[in-house]
Amino acid sequence: MGIAAFCLAYAGFAALCLGMDRHYEAVFDRELPRQHRTPLRVFGWVALALSLFASANVWGWSYGTVEWIGILTLAGLTLIWFVSYRPAPALAAGGLCAVAAPVLAWV
């Protein structure tokens, strides 16, 4: 479940990243359509909230919140480093993490 929390955090940050004009243009070579902006941002925040619930489910709310902040830090730094060098694969990995998170939570 801890890996699922990391995957949800990474997917959330990747969606929030794609919700920005600059990163969307770097990946897709076109302007961010207005109708894509809100769903990407909503998915990003929902994925981060689900990551918090996954952490709290494993470690309880008191320690789970602290663990979640560490997971956010690790996921954010990984995404920042990855986007700096390879933006398209970094954000594609966010999509893979979004698909893998429910499977990892179930296992």
N, C-alpha and C positions, 0 to 999 in steps of 0.2 A: 504494500500500500504506500510505502514511502517513495518508491520509484514512480508510482502513479501520481503522487502529489507533485513530484518533480516534473513529470511529463505534462501535467495540467498547467503548472506554472510556466513552463517553457512555451507551451502552445498559447497560453494567454498573452504572454509577452510578445510572441511572434504575431498574433492577431492585432495587438495594439500597435505594433511596429508597422504592419501592413496598412493600418488605418491612417498612417501619416503619408502625406503626399510624396515626400522625398524618398522614402523607402519603397513605396509602391512603384514609383517611376523607375527606381534602380532595378527592380525585379522584372516588371512588365513592359518597360520602355514606353509607357503612355501615362496620361494623367489619371489620377484616382477618380473614378466616377462617384458622383454624389450619393447614389443609392447603395454603394458598397461601404461607404465610410461608417455609417451607424451600425450595420450588422457586425462589421469587424470589431468595432470598439465594444459593442455589447458582448460579443462572444469572448473577447479578451478579458473583460471584467468578470464575466460568469465563470470562465475557466480559472481565474485566480481565486475566486470565492470557493469553487469546488476543491481547489487545491488546499485551501484552509480547512475545509470540512474533512478532507481525506487525512490531513495531518492530525487533526483533532480526534478523528476516529481511531487512529493508531495509538497516539500518546496521551490522549486526554486534552482538555482545553488549556490547562495551564502550561504544560510542557509542549503541547502540540503547537501552540502559537509561537513559542520561541523557535521550535524546530522549523516551522513554516517560514519564519523570517530568514533563517539560514538557507532554506530551499529557494526562496525568492532571490536571495543574493547569488547563490550558485547558478540558478537558471538565468538570471539577468546578465551576469558576467559572461556566461557561456554564449548567450545570444549576442551580446555586444561584440565579443571577440570574433565570433563566427560571421556576423553581418559585416564587420569591417573588411574581411578578406573575400568572402563568398556570399553575397547577399541572397541570391536565389536558392542555393542549397540550404542556407540557414533557415530561411522561412519555410521551405518545403519540409524541413525536419520538424518544424512546428506543426504542420499538418499531420505528419506521421505520428507525432507525439499525441495529438488530439485523438487519433484513431486508436493508438496503443493504450492510452490511459484506462479506458474501461476494461480492456482485457487484462491489464496488469492489476487493476483493483480487484477483479474477480478471482484471479489466481492467487 
